[in-house]
Amino acid sequence: MFNNRTKIKSILDAGETGREVTVMGWVRTFRNNQFIALNDGSTNNNLQVVVPLGLADDDTLKRITTGASVKVTGEVVPSIGKGQSVEVKANSIEILGDSDAEKYPLQPKKHSLEFLREIAHLRFRTNTFGAVFRVRHSLAFAVHQFFNERGFVYLHTPIITASDAEGAGEMFKVTTLPLNSAPTLEDGSIDFKEDFFGKSTNLTVSGQLEGELGAMAFSDIYTFGPTFRAENSNTTRHLAEFWMIEPEMAFYDLEDNMNLAEEFIKYLINYVLQNNADDLAFLDQRLAEEEKSKPQAERNEMGLLEKLRFVVDNNFERITYTEAIDILLQSPAYKKKKFKYEVKWGIDMQSEHERYLVEKHFKKPVIVINYPEGIKAFYMRQNEDSKTVAAMDILAPGIGEIVGGSQREERLDKLISRMEKMHVPVAEMSWYLDTRRFGSVPHAGFGLGFERMVQFVTGMTNIRDVIPFARTPQNCEF
């Protein structure tokens, strides 16, 4: 069998000597025609392979270059070199794939994140992105484990949909009609009756509405899948394609919703603290070096690991939207006119406002509840004050909003009234309203942007660096 190999992480973790192993991976460096730093992606730590004199001919030695892939069989022996307890003394070495050292873009030196985005097909081989995407994997696994332990049903909601859950209208159209000669109606609009689905369809912005249907039968469900926004935002916080985790729970109110969301975030962070110690230690050091290049006033007060432990060990602050606005209006930043965007009751708080509350005022994650109804979606439960809805956002240090959710409006008459007020087509949403017609119950849910969670846990400042293949305006490589 060709692939009778042992992963480098298990060799380094075990530290056992005196056994024969076969390892395969990519060459990071090759020194003195004798020492190979080999990496297979299972860990950031390289395995040193010692090539004894005379084992390989000159032609083979010349092919052991940075980026080349090799298969090595040898004995695990104690290492006298710095940085590792064991190494492999090679008995045989085979070149699996050559790499021209002159042309290989990833030389053994530090590369900027901007440069690595330009060669995103190779950036997985670097320490930074190796750590980021192993952490991303662990977070994804922990998502499923969390909900499975609590009896939730994993529901696959559609990627192609005819509804706009958010009402923002920033959607990608899905069509098989010829773009240069699409059939039209008398008013000049496109006649979608001749399209594949017989109606206008788009890529989903959220699985929430369909998730609510599942919650009305299974009590507790969650979705975890790709969502899309055709928002022309070239920022470090936005993607056109991203992943969302959206649980929906029957028999929940706003407080239940907040409790679950806080428990969920802490669970995810705890999981990676326990299972990705090496990767987080590397990212912690990387962030510390990055912070040194910033002006003192812009530096984070906590290191990455310190921040993650702080979030896990402390209760999130809980305030109303009205209290949040009052805090902003009384803040030195507002009085010194340091906010770019205005502050007054009724605004949709900007990232700078959210980050002030989290990073300067409370210095920990904050849950803001009871937002003005005018800035929130039609499905959120109306509060008794007739001005606010039972919405909640969780704000995190460094990135602002990480979770958005609400108690859903379970009262049919109030939901229809709100839909009409916001020009949501009531007749087309009859399927959704049936959950209120037949056995309606108080229920709630939230959405967590997975990439923002990965950003928070890894300390990466650009969201394009925590998704394997970023989809952004004017950018759709691979």
Secondary structure, DSSP 8 states (H G I E B T S, - for coil): -------HHHHHHH---S-EEEEEEEEEEEETTTEEEEE-SS-SS-EEEE--TTSS-HHHHHH--TT-EEEEEEEEEE--STT-SEEEEEEEEEEEE---TTT-S--SS---HHHHHHTTTTGGGSHHHHHHHHHHHHHHHHHHHHHHHTT-EE----SEES--SSS-----EE--S-TTS--B-TTS-B-GGGSTTSS-EEE-S-SHHHHHHHHHHHSEEEEEEEEE------SSS--SEEEEEEEEEET--HHHHHHHHHHHHHHHHHHHHHH-HHHHHHHHHHHHHHHHTS-GGGS-SS-HHHHHHHHHHS--EEEEHHHHHHHHHTSHHHHTT--SS---TT----HHHHHIIIIIIISS-EEEEEEEGGGS-TTB-B-TTSSEEEEEEEEETTTEEEEEEEEE---HHHHHHHHHHTT--TGGGHHHHHHHHSS---EEEEEEEHHHHHHHHHT-S-GGGSSSS--BTTB---
